[in-house]
Structures are given as structure tokens and as C-alpha cells.
Amino acid sequence: MLDSVEVVRRPKGKKGWVRLPIRWTVERTFAWLQKCRRLSVDREKSTRSAEAMIRLAMIHVMLNRLHPKEGQAEFCYREAA
């Protein structure tokens, strides 16, 4: 369990897009989830069904990584900048 929360802020004096450590990972994951049409707009009646749809979407993403479709490039992380 987390004892404290660390706020990640933009470095002073920087303009434009800046890669922030954890925030970038979260935003990337949200972008993957937005590819699922059902999650693009929140129409679920309960939070349990919304959570179930998010889990299904992530399972779909991970299965596609483990066993890519024919003609799809195998997933690999890029080197950190």
C-alpha cells in the first residue's frame, strides 16, 4: 500500500512537450484503451461493468502482444531516450 503520493511536475523553464516519468506510462496505457470502441464513451450503468470492460480491453491488448495476428509486427519496447 502507498504511504505517500508524489506529484510529478514539469521541470521549471521547460516549454512544450516534456516526458514525465510515470505520467507518460499512464497516458500511453489510456491511449491503448481508447482503441476499444466501447471504452471511448462511458455508457456503462455500473462501475463493476465499466471495470470489467477495461479488464477485457487490457486482456485483448496483452493477447495481441503474446500472439500477434498474421502480418502484424511482433511487439518490442523501444530503447529509452
N, C-alpha and C positions, 0 to 999 in steps of 0.2 A: 504494500500500500504506500502511496505517496505521502510524505510528510510535508512537503512544501511544493509550491508551484513557481517555476522560473519563467519570467516573462522574457520573450525573445524580441528584441527591438532592433530596428535598423541602425547601423553604425552612424554616428554623428558625422555630418558633412558629406554623406553619400547621396547621390541623386540617381533616379532611375531604378531599374530592377536590381536587387541585391539578393543573392542566395542566402537564406537564413537556415541554420542547421536543421531543426526538427520541423519547422513550419513547411519547408519545401516538401518533405516526405508526406506530410498530411495532405497538402494541396494536390500532390500527384495522385495519391490514393483516391481522393474525391473526384479527380478528373477521370480515373478509370471507372469509378462507379457511375458517373454521368453518362457513360456509353450505354448503360442499361436503360432502355426507354421508360420502363416502369418507375424508375427512380428519378427521372428528370423532373417530375412534378409530384409533390406529396399528396396522394389521393387515398392513402390507407386510412381506415376508420380507427384502428388502434395502433398503439406503439409496438405491440407484440408482432403484428403482421408487417409493419414497416421494418422492424429489426430482422424478421425472417427474410424479407426480400433483399435486404442489404447482405445478409449472410449468403443467400443463394447467389447473388451477383459476385461476391468475392470468391465463392467456390468455383463459379464459372471462369473467372479470371485465372485462378490458380490451375484449374484443369487444362485450360488452353496453354498455360506455360509448361506444364508437365508433358503434355502430348499435343504439340501444335498440329493444326489442320494441314492437309496436303497443300504444298505450295507456300505455306507460311514459314517465315524465318524463325529459327529457334531463338528463344528469349535469352539475352545475356545483359548484365548490367554494364553500363559504360564506366570507364575509369573516372574517378573523382577528379574534378578540376583543381 
